[in-house]
């Protein structure tokens, strides 16, 4: 057996947790970087530890943090934020000293460099990290599994994944919480790291799917073990955490610190980047004046300034015209759309430019120019010319030779094309632009959904043959295109895609009572049945209960030759709700009334804790009650 290794040249690389694999002739060797290789046979639900982690290597390139002149440091171009990083370290140190867990939210508006800060911390600290912007990063189950796998590697939790194999439900909130507890225990027992915090880093909580009522984004644990911190970035006022469990640090776009950090970055680039210095020299533009003008025009918004620099590098913008730039990020995007429209001409913009732009902002994972062309309905050569030309500074390009892979560089461009950025504008031209962009984006989602769906009618579709992209993102594309109600009447689709992915799109079903009834039936049927036929039977009878008769009738057609079939179903109660927190089997449950009329639940578990719950919200009340030295029943 030969262990495989990773070739990383990053700061602190000797300490950074990595998860690797081993190879063997018979393909049965499974291992991770614990210095030993195990060989075993296994069966049943499982996932390999090495498959659970999401590679961070594309991040520095996507965020323009890498410097060709300093290949040993992938985040060499990161500048500033020293005060903020100091506050983060102070909060973490306080949590360790006071033996408490907590969340630290770094809040900032779009384009302020939250992801750049998170990437810098991920590549310079020994912190398990998750980025929602990466492929599959927005999926709660994948996020929890990714973080848990990195915790196992960082804190040497070999017992959690014997032989490098993760158990069933390793993507649950409870399992992630259990690994945080294990890491804290290992930390406390380790004489070399008694004061080290257990930290998770999560970027882009606001970009995660809306969580079910009572849960946190990505299904993160609501309570944390002593000396454990989750550092997360988000837009302001988008995340509700339990009272007393969080501290917020804000990046204020107008603050002196933020403006000075951006000015320092611009000064460094105009001094050391030959593409920028040469362009300034040819335009006769003094570097100091250029930096201060760009700072003022951008209003301190980093993504604005960084994209202008890339346009200058690509010879798509003259630095001598810096005074003509509009103020604010929305104005900058609108100005670029006007330039593209003018340069291409009205016909080419409507038939080529706008469909490609709308499609590339609608995709959720990096795609080739060929795929984007197919989904946009635009010839591939024209699509490739746009992606490699005018649109390039606005895209994250994953280098793969040919084909390269393309994705929007920043979420703010998606917000702009969906009309979110300009929704409150009173300007007539901008209102027309909002209408044009939102219509084009909706059409893009519909084209993508149509391309991902099998062409056959309901009951004859071969869903298991669909792509991995379809299984991950078709519900969202269908929801944004207004096609999700029809898909919810296809029980085979629900079983293929998984109920959690559909529940995350519930908010798109307002005004569709039959679709909501169908989704309620699918939720009600979750967890019932061990075979495909029995699962279909549960969906049918649950649909009769919620009166989702279209779903029930379609499912009945998939269950022929039965001696009987349901026409109505009635039983007490509606759907269930999962209360997440215990890390072992629950053997005792009791309800009790409070003087204010509320009813709470108390649960006791083999994890030696008793927990109190509000069944209405699904939230845990207070902290777990500890003290028992054996199971509680």
N, C-alpha and C positions, 0 to 999 in steps of 0.2 A: 504494500500500500504506500502511496506517495502523497504526502500532504501538499495541498496547493497553497500558494501565498498570494498576497495582494501587493502590487507595487505602488505604494502611496508615498508621496513626498510632501507631507503637510506638516505645519508646525505642531509640535507636541506629538508627533506620529508614534513615538515609542509608547505613549500612554493611551492613545486613542483606542477605544474598544472596537474590535473587528470580529466579524463572524465569518468563518471560512468553512471549506468542505474538504473532504478527502476523496480519493478515487480508488477503486479496486476493480480487478478484472471481472468479478461477477456482479458488480454494481450494487452490492449490499452493504458496503461500508459507509457508515454515517458518522460524522464527527464534527467537532468545532474546535476552536483554538484553546483547548484546555491542556494541551501538551500530551494528549493520549487519544488513541483511535480505538473506537469500539466497532465491532462487527456483530450485527444481529439481524434476525428476521422479524417482521412485524406485520400485523394486519389490523383492519378496523380504521376508524377515523383518525387521521394524524396529519401533521404537516412538518416538513423538515425545518429546523431552526435556520439554516442558511438561506432558505427560500422566503423567510418572513421579513428580512430586513430590506429596506429600500435604499439604494445606493445614492449617496449625496454628491458624488463626483460631478454631475452636470451643473450643480448650483453656481459655482463661481463663474462659469462661462455665461450662464443665463443672466446673472446679475451684474456682469461686467466687472467683477472683482479681481479677476486674474490679470497679470501683467506679463506679456511675452518676455520682458527683460528680467523677470524674477520667477522662473518656472518652479523653484523650490517652495514658493509660498503661494498657494492658490487664491488667497484673499489679500494679495499684496496691495491692491488699490484701495482697500478700506481705510477710511480716515474718520477721525472725530469720535463723538459719542463717549468720550472718556468720563465725563460727569455721570452720564446715565449708566455706564458699565460699573462705575464705582458705587452707585446707589443699588444696583442689582446685587453686587457682592456684599454690600452692607446688610441688605435684607436677608440674604442667604445665611450670612454669619450669625445674624440675630436668631433665625429659626433654629440653627444648630445649638446655639448657646442656651436658648430658652426651651429646647426640647419640644418644639411644636412644628406642625406642618402648615404649609400655606401656599397660596397662589400669588404670583407676581405678574400682573398684566402690564405689558408695554403697549400703550394705546397711542395711535397716531392716525391721521387721515391718510387717504390713498396717496401713494407716491413719495412717502416720507422716508423710505429706506428701512422699514421694519424687517423685511426679509434679508436685506444686506446685513443688518445687525445680527439677526439670528444665524445667518451663515457664518459670519465672523466668529461668533461664540461656538458654533458647532465644530468649526475647524481648528479652534485654538483651546478648547476646553474638553475635558473628558466627560461629556454629557450625552447621554442617549437623546437623539433629536428626531423630530418628525416635521416635515414640511408639506402642507396641504397642496402646494403648487406642483409637486412632483406627480408623475403618473400614479394613479390609484391613491394618491395621498389624501383625497377628500373623503374616502370611504372610512367610516368609523371603525369597522372591524379590522381593516388593514392597518389603520393608525395604531390601534391598541396592540395588535400583534407585533408591529414593527418596534414599538417602544418596549414591549415585554422582552422581545428577543435581544435587544441591545442591553437591557437591564441584566439579563442572564449572563451576557458576555462581560459586561463591565464589572459586575459584582461576583462573578464566578459561582453562579447558582446552578451548578451541574445537576443537582437533584430535580430541578424543575423540568429539565428536558433530557432524560436519560438517553444516551446514545445520540444526542442531537435531534431527538424526535419530540415535537410538541404534542401535548395531549389534545383530545377533543375539547372544544370551547375555550381554547387558549386565546381566542380573540374577544373574550368577554371582559366587561368592566371588573367583575369580581376577580378574574384571574390576574389582570394587570395590577389590581390593588394588592393581591397576595404576593406578587413579585416585589412590589414596593416594600411590603412588610419584610420579606425575606432579605432584601438588600439592606434595609435598616438594621436588621439583626446581625447580618454579616459585618456591617460597618461597626456596630457596637462591640462585636467580638474580636475585631481585627486590631491588634496592638499598633499596627503601622498607620491606620487611618481612623482613629477613634473620633476625630473631629471633622471628618469629611462629610459633606452633605450628600444626600441622595437627590439628584436633580434630573428632571425631564425638561427638555426644551421643545416647545411646540410653536410653529410659525403659522399664522393665518387662521386663527380660530373662527374669525368672522366669515371665512370662505368655506367652512364645513357645512354640510347639510343641516337644516333646522332640526334640532333634536326633539324627540318626543317630550311631552309635558313632564316636568320634574327631573329631566336629565340635563347634563352638561354637554356642550358640543364635543363631538367625537366619542361620547360616552366616557369621558374622563372621570375618575373617582371624585365624589363630592367631598370626601374627607381624606386626609393624608396622614401617614404615620409620623411620629416625632422626627424632626430633623430632615424632613422631606419637602422639597419645593418643586413646583411646576412653574417654569418661566414661560409665558406665552405672549405672542403678539396678536393684536387685533385692532380693528377700527374702534373709535370711541363709542361707548354706550351700546355695544352690540352683544355683550356677554353678561349674563346674570349669574353670579356665583353666590353661594351661601354667605349670609352675613357674618362678618368677622373672619372669613377665611382668605381674604384677598387684600393686596396692596396694589395700587395703580400708579405707574409712572407714565407721564405723558410727554410725547414729543410735540411741542407747540411750533407750528410752522413759522409763526411770527417771532419766536423767541430769539434773543441775541445769541444764545448758544447754538441753536440750529443754524442760523444764518452764518455764523462764524465757521461752523463745521463744514458747511457747503462751500464757503469761500476758500477755506484751506484746501479742500479737495480740488476745486477748480484751479487754484494757483499751482498745485502740484502737477496736475495734468498738463496745463499749458506750459509748464517748465520742462517736463520729462517725456511727454509723448510727442515723438517726431511728427506724426501725422497732423496733430493739432498745431504745433509750433510752426511747421512749414506753411500750413493754411493761413495762420495769422500773419506770417511774414509776407506772403503773397498778396494778402488783402490790405497790408499796411495798417493792421489793427493792433494797437498796444495791448499786451496780455492783461495788464491791470484793468484797463478800461473794459475789455471784453468780459473779464470775470465779474466785475461789479455790475455791468449791464445785464448779463445773463442771470445773476443772482436776483436782481430787481424784477426782471421780466418773469422769472419762474416763481417769484414770491416765496422762495425757500423750499419749493417742492423738488425733491431730488430727481424723480423720474423725468420731469420736464428737462432739467439741465443735462442729464445723462443722455437723453435721446437726441438733443440738439448736438451734443458732442459727436455722437455716432453719425448723425447726418453730415456733419462736417468731415469726418473721416472718410465717408463714402462719397464725398464730393456732391452731395445732394443739397447742401446749404452753404452759402457764402458767409463766412464770419463777419465780413464787412457790413452785412445787413442785420446785424444783431439788434439794432435800434428799432427795427420794424417788427420784431416779434410781438405777439399779443401777450397780454397779462393773463396769468392763470392757466392751469392744466387744461380745462375745458376749452378755453379759447385757443390754446395751442393745437389740440386735436382738431378743432373745427377749422383752423387755418390750414392744417395739412390736408384735410379732406377737400377743401376748396382748391388747393394747389394741385392735388391729384386729378380732380375733376377737370380743371383747366388744361393740365398737361395732356391728359388722355383724350379729351374731347367728350362731349355729352354721350354719344352713342357707345363708345368703347368703355366709358366709365360705367354706364348702366348695364352693359352686357358682360363686362369682364371685371373691371376694378371693384365695383360695389359687391358683386356676388363672392369674389375671392376674399375680400376683406371681411364680409359677414360670416363666411364659412370658417375662416381661420380663427375668428374670435369665438365661434360657436363650439369648436372642437374642444375636448376635455383632456386629450393626451396628444403628444407630438405625433404628427403625421407627415408622410412624404408629400412632395409636390403633386405626384400622380394621384394620390388619394384625395387631396384637397381639390384638385382639378375635377375629379369625378363627382365629388359631393357638391361642388360649386356649379357644375354644368358648363365649365369653361375649358377650352383646349389646353392641354398640358404645357405646351411651349409658352403660351401667354401667361398661364398661372406661374410658371417657374420664373419668368421675367419679372413679374410683380414681386414675388417673394424674395428674389435675390436683388431686386432693385429698390424701388421706392418704399416698399413696406419693410425692408430688412431691419432698419434701426428700431422698429417697433416690435420685433419678434425675437424670441429665444430660439436660436438655431443650434440644434444638436449636430455636431460635426460627424458625418458618417461617410464622407466622400460623396458619392452620388448613388443613392439619394440621401440628401440631408433630411432632417426632421424639423418641423416648424411648429411653433406654439406662440401665442401672445406673450410678449415679454412681461406684461404687467396687467393685473386685474383691472386697473383703471381704464384700459382700452376696451375691455369687455363691458364695463359699466357705461362707457361712452356710446358704444354701438347699440346697447339696449335702451338708450335714452335716459338712463338713471341720472347721469351727470347734469343733463340739461332739462330735466323734467319741470323745474320751477321757473324756467326762463320766460320772460315776457317779450323777448325779441321775436318778431314775426319770422325772420329768416331762420333763427335757431329752432323755433317751433316746427317749421317745415322740415328742418334737418332731423329733428327727433322722429317725426313721422316716417321719413324715408329710411332712417337707420333701423328703427324698430321693425318696420315691415320687412326689410331685407334680412334682418337677423332671424325673425320668425320663419321666413321662407327657408333660410339655411338650415334651421333645426328640422324643418319638415323634410327637406331633401335628404338630410343625414338619416333621419328616422326611417324614411322610405327605403333607403339603401340598406339599412341594417335589418329590416324585417323580411322574413321569408315571404314570397309573393303569393303563397297559397291562401285559401280562405281559412277561417277559424275551424279548428278540428283536423286540419290536414297539414298544418305547418310543422316543419322539422326544426324545432328550436335548439336542441342540443348541437346541431350543426352550425349554429351561428357563431360569430367571432367572439373572442374574449372582450373586445371593445364593446360589442353589443350587450353582453351580460353585465358590464360595469356601468354603461352610460345610456343605453337605450331608454330607460324610464325617464331620465331627465330630458333628453332630446324630445321624446314624445310628449312630455308634459308641457314643455315650452312651445311646442308646435300645436298644442290642443288636441293631440291624438291619443293621450293616455286613457281617456274613458273607454274607447273601443278596445284597447289592449287589455284592460282589466276584465273584460268579459271572456277572455281566453285563459282558462285555468292552466293549460299547458305552459303558457307564457309565465304565469305566476310561479309555477313550480320550477321552471328553468331559471328565472331571474332571481328568485328568493324574495320572500315577503318583506324583509327589512328594507331592501332597496326601493320597494314600492311605497312603503309607509313614509319614507323620506320625502315623497312627492305629494303627500296628502294635501298640502296647502294650495296646490294647483287645481283642486277639484271643486272649489266653491261654485255653486250653481249647477252641479251635476249630481243630483240626489241618487240616481241609480248607480253611478260610478262610486260614490261614497259608500253606498250599501254593499257593493261588490268588494270594495277594499276592506270594509268591516268584516265581511264573511271570510275573506282570505286571512285576516288577522285572527279571527276566531278559530280558524282551522289550523293555525300554526302549531307545530309540534305533535300533531295527531297522525298516526299511521307510520308503519315501517316499510310499506311497499307503495309503489306508484298508484296502484288501483285503490288502496285504502285511503291514500291522501286525496285522490279525486272524490271518493265517496264523502269524506269529511268536508271538502269544499262544497259539494252539492248540497249536503244537508245544512251546512252553515249558511249558504246562500238562501235556502228556503227560509231559514229563521230571520235573516235580515231583509227578506223580501227582495233580494237581488235576483229576480227571476230570469233575466237574460243570462247571467252567469250560470245559474242553476240549470237552465235548459241546455246551454252549450256543453256543460260538464256532463249532463245526463247522456248526451249523444256519444260520449267517449266511454260509456259504461253499458254496453248492450248486453242482452241475454241475461237479465236479472229477473228473479221471481217477483220482486216488488221494487218500487221506487217511491221516494218521498214526494208529496205534493205540498205539505206544510210541515213546519218544525217549530215547536214552542218549548222553551225551558227558561228558567229564571236566570237573571244575570245577563251581562253583555260580554264584552271581551275581558281578557285578563290583563294584568299589568305586572311586569317583572320589577321587583324591588332588588336592587343590586347593592351589595356591600359585604355579605358574608363570604368567607373564603373556604368554607367547608360545609358539610351537610347540615341542614336545618332540621331539628327534630322536635322543636316545641314552638307553638304559636298561640298567642292569646290576644284578645281584644279588650279594651277597657275605655270607659267614658270619662271625659274631663268635665269639670264644673262648667266650662263655657259651651258645652254641648258637642264638642268634637269627640270623635272616636279614634283612638290610636291603636296600633298593633305593636305587640312586643314579640320578638323572635329570638330564639336561643339556638346556638350552633355548636358543632364540634370544634369550631375555631376559638372556643373558650370566651365568646363574647355574647352579650345580650344587646340587641339594638331596638330602638323605638322608631316607628314610621308613621307618617301621615298618609293614609291610604288614598286620600283625595288628590294629593299632589305627587305621590310617589317619593317624596323627599324623606331622608333620614332626619330624625329629630335629635339634635345634640351629637355628642360623640359616643362611640361604643362604650358599653359598661363592661369593665374588665375586673379581674380579681379571681375568677374561678381557676382552679388548677386542673380541671378535667372537664369532660363534656357536660353540657347542661341539657336535661331532657324533661 
